[in-house]
Amino acid sequence: MPVDPDNPVPETGEVANVRWQYMPAASLASASEAWLSPAERALLATFRSPLRQADWLRGRMAAKQLLMEMGVVRDARPSELEITTRNLRGQGIPPEVRLGGERLPVVLSLSHTAEGILVACGDDVRARVGVDLVRPTEIHPEALSVWLTPGERSQIDRTSAHDVAAVWAAKEAVYKAACVNESFAPMQVETVRKGETWNCRFFGRRIDRLSLITREMDGQIAAIAVVQPARTLVREVIQRDGGARDTATDNPSKPHTGTLRVVFAPS
């Protein structure tokens, strides 16, 4: 993994890697039910909309590809992996990954649109992750901006679909990373950017250890959030097409990938 030599990550403590990847929908055209577990195939059959089925199937394929590329699972077929997002009571939960019925110690988050899939995976459950992908063309600023906090409204043009989409994507990503069993309440999730840092609050409490990345990809706004325990150090490493980059907005027809390296400080 390339690391900035002028600002290296301290090599003390345990290291967790959170990798994110954006895949254009066209690059996942080969997605098929062969990637799914029996339970996933049964769930896919309950979706009435062919578009919903295609988006969901591409999301599972992209997630399993990333899990296998990270080496989280070895010598397993994609159909042996099962990603669940609901508990036995049918309530929504953060994605869980299982192999042979056993839950794997990873964190995962997914978001998809008609244009592409955004997925992030971490190899340590202590670094929690959330992602969101928003199409500004589907945003109605006047209707959605009423769900932004005063702090969020003060920093954007509330008539701009792009600005509102960026804040909304950040709110969704932070919620996914920070929630335990809280229902989504937009006014209870605040993401205010000040320079290169973010001040975020979740249900009244400040999130002190947060890494929040926003990118433009394929005409969409992507947000990746990682919430860490108190004793951590974080270094962002952005990768694209195998090399280090400081942006991922150009050449949107190719997949974009990045890695957050989280170092758990020794106790």
N, C-alpha and C positions, 0 to 999 in steps of 0.2 A: 504494500500500500504506500503510495507516495505521500510524504509528509514534508511540510515546509521546514527546511533546515534552520531557518531563522527563528522559528517558534515551534520547536518539537513538543510532542506529547511526553510528559514525564513517564518513564518506563517503570515506575513503582506501582504496586497494587495490581489488582485484576483488571483485565480489559474486556469490555463488551463492544461488539460492533453492531451498529444499526445501519442496514443498507436499504436504500430506497431506489426504486426503478420506475420510470415511466415508459410504457410500451404503446405505440400507436395501434389502434384497432386493426389496421391492415396487416401488421406484423404478426397478429394472432389469428389469422384467417384459418389456420389448420386446427384450431381448437375443436375437440370432439369429445363425446361422452366417454371415450376410452381413458380420459384423464381423471374421471370421477370415481369415487367410491360408490358402492351400492346405495348408501344412504343419500349421497349427493345426487345421484341419478334420480332417485325417488323424489327429492325436493325439486329438482329441475322440472320434472314433469308436472308439478303443481302450478307453475307459472303459465298463465294463459297467453301473455303477449310474446310473440316470437322475438321481438326486440329485447325484451327483458331477459328471455332465455339466453340470447346471444351475448348480451352484456355480462350476465352472471357467469356463463361458461368461460368467457375470455378472462374474467377476473380470477376464477379458480386456476386456470392454466397459468396465468402470469404469476400468481402467488406460489404455485408449486414449482415453477421454473426457478424462481428466486430462492426458495428454500433449498432446492437441490444444488444450485450454483454456489450457495454459501457453505455447502457441506454440512448443513444442519442434519440432513438425513443421508445415509449411504446405503447402497445396495437395496434400495426400495423403489418400487414402481410408483408412478404418480397416483394410480388408482388405489394404492395401499395407504396413501395419505388422506386424511379426512379433515376438512376445515369446517368447524361448526360456529355459528353465530347466535344460537339460541340454546337456552337450557331446557331441562326436562319439562318445565312449566310453560315453555313457549315464549319466554321473555328474552329480549335482545341482550346479548352479552358481547364483550370484546372477543374477536376471533380466537378460537383455540384450535391447535393443530394436534391431531392424534395419529398414531401409527400402531396398528394392531390393538386398538382400544385404549392404549396408554397415551396420556397427554404428554407432549414434548415440552421441554423448558425453553420455549421461544415466545416472543411477542410478535404480533402481526396486525397490520391494518391495511384496508383496501378501500379504494374509491374508483368508480368508473363512470365514464360518459360514452356517448356514441363515438367519440373520437379516439379514446384511449383508456388505458388502465394505469392507475398509480398504486403501487404497493410498497410497503416497507416491512422489513423483518429485522428483529433483534435477537441475538443469541444469548441474551441474559434477561430474565424476567424482571430484574431490578430496574432496567431502563425501559420505561413504557412508551409506546409509540402510537401516534395517530396521524392519519393523512386525510386530505380532502382535495377534490378536483372539481372546479366550478367553471362553467361556460358563461362568460359575461353576456353573451347574446341571449341567454335565458333569464337574465336577472332583470327585475323591474325595480329600479332604485327607490322610487317613492314608496312602494309597498314594503320592501325589505328593510329600508333604513330605519323604520320605526322600531325594529328589533335590535338596533345598535345602542350601546350605552352612550351617555353624553360625551365621555372621553373619546370613544371611537368616532362619533359624528364630528367632533371638533377637528379631527386630523384629516378628513377626506372631503371631497366634493360629493355631497349626497345625491347629486343628480347624475353622477358618473357611474355607469354600470360596471366599469372596470374597477373603480375604487371600492364600491360596495362589495363586489365579488371577492376582492382580495381580503377584505376584513371578514367576510362570511366564511371563506375558506379557512382562514386562520382560526376563527372561533370553533369551527367544526373539528379541525385537527387537534386543537388544544383539548376540547371536550373528550374526544376519543382517547387521548393519551392520559388524561387526568381522572376520568370518571371511574368510580368503583361500582356503584349501582344507582347513581343519580340519573333521573330522566333529563333529556336535553331541554334546557331552559335558556334561550339566547341571551336574556338580560343578565343571567348569572355567570356568563363567561365573557370576560373582557380582555381584549388584546389591543394594547396601545403601543405603537412603535415610537421610540425616541432615539433618533440616530440609528446606530447599529444594534441597539438593544430593544427588547420587548418588555413591557410591564404588563403582566397578565394576572388576572384574578379569577378564581374559580369558586363559585358559591360563597363569596365573601372573604376567602383567604387568598393571600398572595402566593403565587407559584414562584419560588426563588430559583429553583434549579430547572430551567427550561431552555431548550434549544428550539428555535422556531425558524424555519426556512420557508421562504415563498419564492416561487419561480413562475415564469410564463412559459408554457409548453403547448405547442400546437394551437395557439390562440386561446388557451385556457389558463386559469390560475391554479397552481398547485401549491399546497401547504403541507409541510412535514414538521410535526412536533414531537419532541422527546422530553419526557419528564424524568428526572433522575433523583435518586436519594440525595441527602444533604452532602455527604462526603464524596463528591465526585469532581473530576476535572473533565472538560470536554474540548475536543479539537475537531473542527469540521474539515473534512477532506472531500472536495467535490471532484468527481470523475465523470468523464464522458468520452466514449469511443476509445477507452483504454488510456487516456492521458488526463493530467490534472488541468482543470479549467476553473475560471472564476465566474463563469456564467453558463447557463444552459438554455438560453433563449434563441440561439441561432440554430439553423438546420433542424427544424422540428420533426422532419420525417424519420429521424433515427431515434432509437431508444436513448434515454438519458438515465444515468445512474449516479449515485453519490453514496458516500459513507460517512456516518458520524462515529467517531471512535470515543468511547466513554471509558475513562480510567477511574476505578474505584480506589480512592486513597486508602492507604493502610490505616487500620484503627490503632 
